[in-house]
Amino acid sequence: MTLLGTGLVLKPSVKSSTPYGKQAAVVTYKSSAPKKVKVSKDGTITAKGKGKAKITVKIKLAGGKVKSVKKTIVVK
């Protein structure tokens, strides 16, 4: 670490071509009602019509464990 004046600290940055989280996990997204709520491969949610849809996010970790999160989206 390099000190810069009073109280300022320069921290080295580590850059990688692939973010750490993407190296360690595979993330997938799914909508229970794609005609009402669409979710893209990168997780962008788009309202298509009025109604409800459950969005499921599945995360497969490098060790093989799978975690999932569900959230209900309501379009009015």
N, C-alpha and C positions, 0 to 999 in steps of 0.2 A: 504494500500500500504506500502511496505517496501522499504526503501532507501538503495541502495548498492553503497557505495563509492561516487565518484563525478559524478553526472549526470546519473547514472544507476538506473533504477526503476524496481522492480519486480512487475508484474501485475498478479493478480490471474486469473486463467483460468477456464472457465465454460465448462464442458464436458457433452454431452448428447448422449444417444444411437441413437437418431434420430436428424439429423440436423434441425434447425428451419424452413428453407424453405420447407422441405418435410413434416413437420407437418401441415403447413398452406396451402399447394397447391398440386394439382394433375397435373402433366405435361405429355402430350402425344405428340408424334411425328408422322408425316405422310409424305410420299413422293408421289408426283403426278405421278411419273414414276418409280416404284420400280425395273423394269428391267434395268434401267439406273443408278439410284442412290437409294441405299437402306439406310434406317435409322432404327436403332435398338430401342428397348424400352427405352434404357438409353440415346438415342440421338447421338450415334456414326454413322457417315455418311460413307458409303462405295460406291465407284464408281464401277459400274458393266458393263458399256458400254458407248460409246460416245453419247452425247446428252444433253438435258436440263431436269431438274426436279425442281419443286417448293416444298420446304420443309416447312411444316406448323407445328408450335409449338403452342399447345393450353395449357393454364394455367388456371386451375379452382381453384380460391381462396376459402378459408374457408368460406367466406360469401356468396358464390354462384356465384359471378361474374366470367365471362370467358373472358380472354384476349387471342388474338392470334397474332402471328408474322409469316410472310411469307418471305422466302428468296429463290431466284432462284440460283441453282447450275448448272454450265456448266462443262461438262466433255469433254475434247478434246482428 
